[in-house]
Amino acid sequence: MGGSRTLIVTNDFPPRPGGIQAFVHALAVRRPPGSVIVYAPRWKGSAEFDARQPYETVRHPATLMLPTRAVARRARELAEGCDAVVFGAAAPLGLLAPQLGVRHVVMLTHGHEASWARLPMARDVLRRIGSHADVVTYLGDYTRGRLAGVIPHGKLTRLAPGVDTETFRPGAGGAEIRKALGIGTRPVVVCVSRLVPRKGQDMLLRAWPRVLAAVPGAVLLLVGGGPSRRALERNAPDSVIFAGSVPWSLLPAYYDAGDVFAMPCRTRLAGIDVEGLGIVYLEAAATGLPVVAGSSGGAPDAVRPGETGSVVDGRDVPAIAGALIALLADPDRARAMGRRGRDWIEREWTWDQVASRFDQILTPAGTGWAAEPR
């Protein structure tokens, strides 16, 4: 890219936690030093976070940016001298694209854009957003299928998150977590995710008595915070541990404390609330765990059924329990799936691969870039 510069305009950025935030940050931090400017909302701890980054960050004074005149004006100022602009999420800030005067526009999409594509009014807005893009990315087959009726085929290309395989790995500190929580050598099912209905922790709790009947002494370790925690705690037996939100630096150790990873996500609200991909499944696989995933949206793209784990209907309690029991009752099979999962991540989901793909996407058509063939 030489001396080219890229402006990233995004509502989703650290230190605010979340999968999209981590994805966009990972793309930014892997660009050449000094080649990126990030325009993002202010969040608690922003100043301290920004001081550690190898790129310039400009913070909007509020915690949310909308496609207003003021935001457009500031983004246009920042875009001067930039060769490309990347919208961390196409909707809704992609509406700003025609006002920025940048010759190459890239828009990232996630689960919520796939949901927009289902709704008549939102679909029209998404089509308008896509008309101003040169490249629109998608996470996997599910999100591509949803976007294909709205975004021209020639603009679509795949760009999914990667996994840091040096951070998420077997032996990442799980023994210390087990000791701290008093788990010892008991079989552990771990779920790392925000505590909201779509993620399926409530269904894990409903399935848990069946699991305990088949695998006495098993532990369910729920990692993450969220609005459902109080309701979940009311229905949880002693064998369920709520770890709450933990620092990102400790997440690999919590994955590593498990024998099986499970997040039986389900689609809700007539398809509006849907899983775009599920980076947690990939992080768990990188840590050497077999995965039990829900069938919502693009979650199956993050699992190889029968090889690295299984995909179940997130509303089917017997299916969820059966998948967990099968893995907990056969540790050798579970470990073999975990090894295959780790191998798969190392082959196809590393950040080096993602960064290389992102570099290609940032190169305007006419200098070597073309949409991913299908």
C-alpha positions as CSV (number, residue, x, y, z in Angstrom):
1,M,0.0,0.0,0.0
2,G,3.0,2.2,0.3
3,G,2.2,5.5,2.0
4,S,-1.6,5.2,1.6
5,R,-3.9,6.0,4.6
6,T,-7.2,4.5,5.6
7,L,-9.9,6.1,7.7
8,I,-12.0,3.7,9.8
9,V,-15.4,5.0,10.9
10,T,-17.0,2.8,13.5
11,N,-19.4,2.8,16.4
12,D,-17.9,-0.6,17.5
13,F,-14.4,-0.2,18.9
14,P,-12.6,-0.8,22.2
15,P,-12.4,-0.3,25.0
16,R,-16.1,-1.0,24.6
17,P,-16.3,-4.9,24.8
18,G,-17.8,-7.0,22.1
19,G,-17.0,-9.2,19.1
20,I,-17.4,-6.6,16.4
21,Q,-15.3,-4.2,18.5
22,A,-12.5,-6.7,18.8
23,F,-12.7,-7.6,15.1
24,V,-12.4,-4.0,13.9
25,H,-9.6,-3.2,16.3
26,A,-7.7,-6.3,15.2
27,L,-7.9,-5.1,11.6
28,A,-6.7,-1.6,12.5
29,V,-3.8,-2.7,14.7
30,R,-2.4,-5.0,11.9
31,R,-2.1,-2.2,9.4
32,P,1.3,-0.5,8.9
33,P,2.0,2.0,11.7
34,G,0.7,5.5,10.8
35,S,-1.5,4.3,8.0
36,V,-4.8,4.3,9.9
37,I,-7.0,6.9,11.5
38,V,-9.9,5.6,13.6
39,Y,-13.0,7.7,14.2
40,A,-15.1,6.2,17.0
41,P,-17.3,7.1,20.0
42,R,-15.8,7.9,23.4
43,W,-16.1,5.1,25.9
44,K,-14.9,4.8,29.5
45,G,-11.2,4.2,29.4
46,S,-10.8,5.5,25.8
47,A,-7.9,7.8,26.5
48,E,-5.8,5.1,28.2
49,F,-6.6,2.6,25.5
50,D,-5.8,5.0,22.6
51,A,-2.5,5.9,24.1
52,R,-1.3,2.3,23.7
53,Q,-2.2,2.0,20.0
54,P,0.1,2.4,17.0
55,Y,-2.4,4.6,15.1
56,E,-4.3,7.8,15.6
57,T,-7.8,7.7,17.1
58,V,-10.2,10.6,17.1
59,R,-13.1,10.2,19.6
60,H,-16.7,11.4,19.0
61,P,-17.8,13.2,22.3
62,A,-20.7,10.8,22.8
63,T,-21.0,7.0,23.1
64,L,-22.9,6.7,19.8
65,M,-22.4,8.1,16.3
66,L,-25.3,8.5,13.9
67,P,-25.1,9.6,10.3
68,T,-25.7,13.3,11.2
69,R,-24.3,16.4,9.6
70,A,-21.9,16.9,12.5
71,V,-20.5,13.4,12.2
72,A,-20.3,13.7,8.4
73,R,-18.4,17.0,8.7
74,R,-15.9,15.5,11.2
75,A,-15.4,12.3,9.1
76,R,-14.9,14.4,6.0
77,E,-12.2,16.4,7.7
78,L,-10.4,13.2,8.8
79,A,-10.8,11.6,5.4
80,E,-8.6,14.3,3.7
81,G,-5.5,12.6,2.5
82,C,-7.0,9.2,2.9
83,D,-7.2,6.7,0.0
84,A,-9.9,4.5,1.5
85,V,-12.6,4.6,4.2
86,V,-13.7,1.5,6.0
87,F,-17.0,1.5,7.9
88,G,-16.7,-0.9,10.9
89,A,-20.4,-1.8,10.4
90,A,-22.2,-0.8,7.2
91,A,-25.4,0.1,8.9
92,P,-26.1,2.9,9.6
93,L,-22.9,4.9,9.3
94,G,-22.4,3.8,5.7
95,L,-25.0,6.4,4.8
96,L,-22.1,8.9,5.2
97,A,-20.0,7.5,2.4
98,P,-21.0,9.8,-0.4
99,Q,-20.2,12.8,1.7
100,L,-16.5,11.9,2.4
101,G,-14.9,12.2,-1.0
102,V,-12.8,9.1,-0.7
103,R,-12.2,7.0,-3.8
104,H,-12.4,3.5,-2.2
105,V,-15.2,2.6,0.2
106,V,-15.2,-0.6,2.2
107,M,-18.1,-1.6,4.4
108,L,-18.0,-4.5,6.9
109,T,-21.2,-6.3,7.7
110,H,-22.1,-8.5,10.7
111,G,-25.2,-10.2,11.9
112,H,-27.3,-7.1,12.2
113,E,-27.0,-6.2,8.6
114,A,-28.2,-9.7,7.7
115,S,-31.2,-8.9,9.9
116,W,-31.8,-5.6,8.1
117,A,-31.9,-7.5,4.8
118,R,-35.1,-9.3,6.0
119,L,-37.1,-6.1,6.8
120,P,-38.7,-4.1,4.0
121,M,-37.8,-0.6,5.2
122,A,-34.4,-1.6,6.6
123,R,-33.7,-3.5,3.4
124,D,-34.2,-0.3,1.4
125,V,-31.8,1.6,3.6
126,L,-29.2,-1.2,3.4
127,R,-29.5,-1.2,-0.4
128,R,-28.9,2.5,-0.4
129,I,-25.9,2.1,1.8
130,G,-24.5,-0.7,-0.4
131,S,-24.9,1.5,-3.5
132,H,-22.1,3.8,-2.2
133,A,-19.7,1.0,-1.4
134,D,-16.9,-0.5,-3.6
135,V,-16.6,-3.5,-1.4
136,V,-19.1,-5.0,1.1
137,T,-17.8,-7.8,3.3
138,Y,-19.7,-10.8,4.8
139,L,-18.8,-13.3,7.5
140,G,-19.8,-16.5,5.9
141,D,-22.4,-18.4,3.9
142,Y,-25.4,-17.4,6.0
143,T,-24.7,-13.6,5.9
144,R,-23.8,-13.7,2.3
145,G,-27.1,-15.4,1.5
146,R,-29.0,-12.7,3.3
147,L,-27.0,-9.8,1.7
148,A,-27.1,-11.2,-1.8
149,G,-30.6,-10.0,-2.5
150,V,-29.7,-6.4,-1.5
151,I,-26.0,-5.9,-2.4
152,P,-24.7,-6.5,-6.0
153,H,-22.8,-9.8,-6.2
154,G,-19.7,-8.1,-7.6
155,K,-19.3,-6.0,-4.4
156,L,-19.4,-8.9,-2.0
157,T,-16.3,-10.5,-0.5
158,R,-15.7,-12.6,2.5
159,L,-13.9,-11.2,5.5
160,A,-14.4,-13.0,8.8
161,P,-12.5,-12.5,12.1
162,G,-9.4,-14.4,12.9
163,V,-8.0,-16.0,16.1
164,D,-4.8,-15.2,17.9
165,T,-3.5,-18.8,18.1
166,E,-0.7,-17.8,20.4
167,T,-3.1,-16.4,22.9
168,F,-5.9,-18.9,22.6
169,R,-4.2,-22.3,23.0
170,P,-4.3,-25.4,25.0
171,G,-2.5,-24.8,28.3
172,A,-3.4,-21.1,28.5
173,G,-4.0,-21.1,32.2
174,G,-7.0,-23.3,32.8
175,A,-5.4,-25.2,35.7
176,E,-5.1,-22.0,37.7
177,I,-8.8,-21.1,37.0
178,R,-9.9,-24.5,38.1
179,K,-7.9,-24.2,41.3
180,A,-9.2,-20.7,42.0
181,L,-12.9,-21.8,41.4
182,G,-12.5,-25.1,43.4
183,I,-13.4,-27.2,40.4
184,G,-10.4,-29.6,40.6
185,T,-10.6,-32.3,37.9
186,R,-14.4,-32.4,37.5
187,P,-15.7,-32.4,33.9
188,V,-16.4,-28.8,32.9
189,V,-18.7,-27.3,30.2
190,V,-17.7,-23.7,29.6
191,C,-19.7,-20.9,27.9
192,V,-18.1,-17.6,27.2
193,S,-20.6,-15.0,26.0
194,R,-22.9,-12.1,27.0
195,L,-25.8,-13.3,29.1
196,V,-28.7,-12.6,26.8
197,P,-31.5,-14.9,25.6
198,R,-30.0,-15.4,22.1
199,K,-26.8,-16.9,23.4
200,G,-28.7,-19.8,25.0
201,Q,-27.4,-19.9,28.6
202,D,-31.0,-20.4,29.7
203,M,-31.2,-23.5,27.6
204,L,-28.0,-24.8,29.0
205,L,-29.6,-24.5,32.4
206,R,-32.7,-26.4,31.3
207,A,-30.5,-29.2,29.8
208,W,-28.2,-29.3,32.9
209,P,-30.2,-31.8,35.1
210,R,-30.1,-34.3,32.2
211,V,-26.3,-33.8,31.9
212,L,-25.8,-34.2,35.7
213,A,-27.8,-37.4,35.7
214,A,-25.5,-38.9,33.1
215,V,-22.2,-37.3,34.2
216,P,-22.4,-36.8,38.0
217,G,-20.0,-34.1,39.2
218,A,-20.0,-32.1,36.0
219,V,-19.7,-28.3,36.3
220,L,-21.2,-25.6,34.0
221,L,-19.0,-22.5,33.9
222,L,-20.7,-19.4,32.6
223,V,-18.3,-16.5,31.7
224,G,-19.7,-13.1,30.9
225,G,-22.2,-10.5,32.2
226,G,-25.4,-9.2,30.9
227,P,-29.1,-8.5,31.6
228,S,-30.1,-12.1,32.0
229,R,-27.7,-12.9,34.9
230,R,-30.2,-12.4,37.7
231,A,-32.8,-14.6,36.1
232,L,-30.3,-17.3,35.3
233,E,-28.9,-17.3,38.8
234,R,-32.4,-17.9,40.3
235,N,-32.7,-21.2,38.4
236,A,-29.1,-22.4,38.7
237,P,-28.0,-25.4,40.9
238,D,-24.7,-25.4,42.9
239,S,-22.9,-27.1,40.0
240,V,-23.3,-23.9,37.9
241,I,-20.6,-21.2,38.4
242,F,-21.2,-17.6,37.2
243,A,-17.7,-16.1,36.6
244,G,-19.2,-12.7,35.5
245,S,-17.3,-10.5,33.1
246,V,-13.6,-11.1,33.1
247,P,-10.7,-9.1,31.6
248,W,-9.9,-10.0,28.0
249,S,-6.4,-11.1,29.1
250,L,-8.0,-13.9,31.2
251,L,-10.4,-15.2,28.6
252,P,-8.0,-17.8,27.2
253,A,-7.5,-19.3,30.7
254,Y,-11.3,-19.5,31.2
255,Y,-11.7,-21.3,27.9
256,D,-8.8,-23.6,28.8
257,A,-10.6,-24.5,32.1
258,G,-13.2,-26.3,30.2
259,D,-13.5,-29.8,28.6
260,V,-16.3,-28.8,26.3
261,F,-17.4,-25.4,25.0
262,A,-21.2,-24.8,24.5
263,M,-23.2,-21.8,23.3
264,P,-26.5,-23.1,21.9
265,C,-27.6,-19.8,20.3
266,R,-31.0,-19.4,18.8
267,T,-32.6,-17.0,16.4
268,R,-35.2,-14.7,18.0
269,L,-37.6,-11.9,17.1
270,A,-38.7,-13.4,13.8
271,G,-35.1,-13.5,12.5
272,I,-34.0,-10.0,13.6
273,D,-31.9,-11.3,16.6
274,V,-29.5,-13.7,15.0
275,E,-25.9,-14.9,15.4
276,G,-23.7,-13.6,12.6
277,L,-20.8,-16.0,13.1
278,G,-19.7,-16.6,16.7
279,I,-16.0,-15.9,17.2
280,V,-16.3,-17.6,20.6
281,Y,-16.6,-21.0,18.8
282,L,-13.3,-20.3,17.0
283,E,-11.5,-19.2,20.1
284,A,-12.7,-22.3,21.9
285,A,-11.5,-24.5,19.0
286,A,-8.1,-22.7,19.1
287,T,-7.9,-23.6,22.8
288,G,-8.4,-27.3,21.9
289,L,-12.1,-27.7,23.0
290,P,-14.8,-29.5,21.1
291,V,-17.7,-27.1,20.4
292,V,-21.5,-27.4,20.8
293,A,-23.0,-24.6,18.8
294,G,-26.6,-23.5,18.1
295,S,-27.9,-23.4,14.6
296,S,-28.7,-19.7,14.6
297,G,-27.6,-17.7,11.5
298,G,-23.9,-18.1,10.7
299,A,-22.9,-20.0,13.8
300,P,-22.6,-23.3,11.9
301,D,-19.9,-21.6,9.7
302,A,-17.7,-21.8,12.8
303,V,-18.0,-25.5,13.4
304,R,-17.2,-28.6,11.3
305,P,-20.0,-31.0,12.5
306,G,-18.6,-34.4,13.5
307,E,-15.0,-33.1,13.3
308,T,-14.6,-30.1,15.6
309,G,-18.0,-30.3,17.4
310,S,-21.7,-30.4,16.7
311,V,-24.5,-28.0,15.8
312,V,-27.8,-28.3,17.6
313,D,-31.2,-26.6,17.6
314,G,-30.8,-24.0,20.3
315,R,-34.4,-24.6,21.3
316,D,-34.1,-28.4,21.7
317,V,-33.3,-29.3,25.3
318,P,-32.8,-33.0,24.7
319,A,-30.5,-32.3,21.7
320,I,-28.4,-29.9,23.7
321,A,-28.1,-32.3,26.6
322,G,-27.4,-35.2,24.3
323,A,-24.5,-33.4,22.6
324,L,-22.9,-32.4,25.9
325,I,-23.3,-35.9,27.4
326,A,-21.8,-37.5,24.3
327,L,-18.6,-35.4,24.7
328,L,-18.3,-35.5,28.5
329,A,-18.9,-39.2,28.6
330,D,-16.2,-39.9,26.0
331,P,-13.2,-37.7,26.9
332,D,-10.9,-39.3,24.3
333,R,-13.4,-38.4,21.5
334,A,-13.8,-34.9,22.9
335,R,-10.0,-34.4,23.0
336,A,-9.7,-35.7,19.4
337,M,-12.3,-33.2,18.3
338,G,-10.5,-30.4,20.1
339,R,-7.2,-31.3,18.4
340,R,-8.9,-31.2,15.0
341,G,-10.5,-27.9,15.9
342,R,-7.1,-26.5,16.8
343,D,-5.6,-27.7,13.5
344,W,-8.5,-26.2,11.5
345,I,-8.0,-22.8,13.2
346,E,-4.3,-22.8,12.5
347,R,-5.0,-23.7,8.8
348,E,-7.8,-21.3,8.0
349,W,-8.6,-18.8,10.7
350,T,-5.3,-17.0,11.7
351,W,-5.1,-13.2,11.9
352,D,-2.2,-13.3,9.4
353,Q,-4.6,-14.7,6.8
354,V,-7.3,-12.1,7.7
355,A,-4.8,-9.2,7.6
356,S,-3.6,-10.3,4.1
357,R,-7.2,-10.5,2.9
358,F,-7.9,-7.1,4.3
359,D,-4.9,-5.6,2.5
360,Q,-6.3,-7.0,-0.7
361,I,-9.7,-5.5,0.0
362,L,-8.1,-2.1,0.6
363,T,-6.5,-2.1,-2.8
364,P,-9.0,-0.5,-5.2
365,A,-10.2,-2.3,-8.3
366,G,-7.9,-1.7,-11.1
367,T,-4.8,-2.4,-9.1
368,G,-5.3,-6.1,-8.5
369,W,-8.4,-6.5,-6.3
370,A,-11.4,-8.5,-7.3
371,A,-14.4,-9.8,-5.5
372,E,-14.0,-13.3,-4.1
373,P,-15.1,-15.9,-6.6
374,R,-18.0,-18.1,-5.6
